[in-house]
């Protein structure tokens, strides 16, 4: 019987977490990281129990001092809001914030949903085991469809906004860099209302037939919980973005570091700044407004270049502009009318550079068959472009035939 109760207690955790992992588009998160967050959350359940006992004792002392009944409807509401929900959601919040938020493995916005679910389900699993072994099969079935999904929903909700918050920090989006705090407060309110409707009918001053109101309240809260959980998972999957993208690499001058300045173990030394598949706009334009406001300031403010700013020089002098590159040709030299370029400049190719030809400009181009693999100078047919592929994990531009990304080590 104890084995059956244990399976009923842990089965909701496996089902919900399998749904979360199935909707992940990027590479799977390391099992050790997920297990670490899950274990810390399990340990935080014991801390939450101790804090709840202290909070309930403090609340009872305050109510007795003002000569009020702590078991009244008001006392139950205050206990659910400022003791139970605040402490339990706080354990999930800080286990995520302190253990995984700064971690380099948290590199996609959807990862927040995964680690948020791990932090919530770790807390809910131990709590559920204790309640099921104490209350039996009926308690296990009720909590499988009520309490465990509630914990998972609040953890996923906070984790989703943790992903958005980290994306904004690493992409220099100034507006509302800490949305996870607001998500924490909303999670506390949802949790408090659920607990209040479960326990209010036992209040000493509860009105007659108040149980029907509490049952209706629980049903409404659970409908909101299930709808929120489904919508958040779908939205996070649809809007999944790499956090360490092109702006991040160039903002740190190509250093593969996290926010604390620690070099990642995945790649050390000099490497080419990856070109991200999601970042195709210049840096002086809004990079991504999917999660809020665009960047408030451009990254560089010097002479214009291909990114709209001035790149770091690394001790090198800038190349001279093209209008001074005459390659030894006199600038006042005139060319015959049949020159398609004309003017006082040598003929140019498609890259804006002078054509390196050994024949004088007044001689017609050489006749005869063209060499295989080369196009005539005046051939308007565009050259075939090689197929470009990018890493699904970090967005690094991959060379043809590459099987392992040189930046993040993900198999292509």
Buried (B, 14 or more C-beta within 10 A) or exposed (E): EEEEBBEBBBBBBEEBBEBBBEBBEBBEBEEEBBEBBBBBBBBBBEBBBEBBEEBBEEBBEEBEEEEEBBBBBBBBBBBBBBBBBBBBBBBBBBBBBEBBBEBBBBBBBBBBBBBBBBBBBBBBBBBBBEBBBEEEEEBBEEBBEBBBBBBBBBBBBBBBBBBBBBBBBBBBBEEBBBBBEEBBEBBBEBBBBBBBBBBBBEBEEBEEEBEEBBEEBBEEBBEBBBEBBEEBBEEBBEBBBBBBBBBBBBBBEBEBBBEEEEEBEBBEEEBEBBBBBBBEBBBBEEBBEEBBEBBEEBBBEEEEEEBBBBBEEEEEEEEEEEEEBBEEEEEEEEBEEEBEEEEEBBBEEEEEEBEEEEEEBEEEEEEEEEEEEEEEEEEEEEEEEEEEBBBBBBBBBBEEEEEEBBBBEBEE
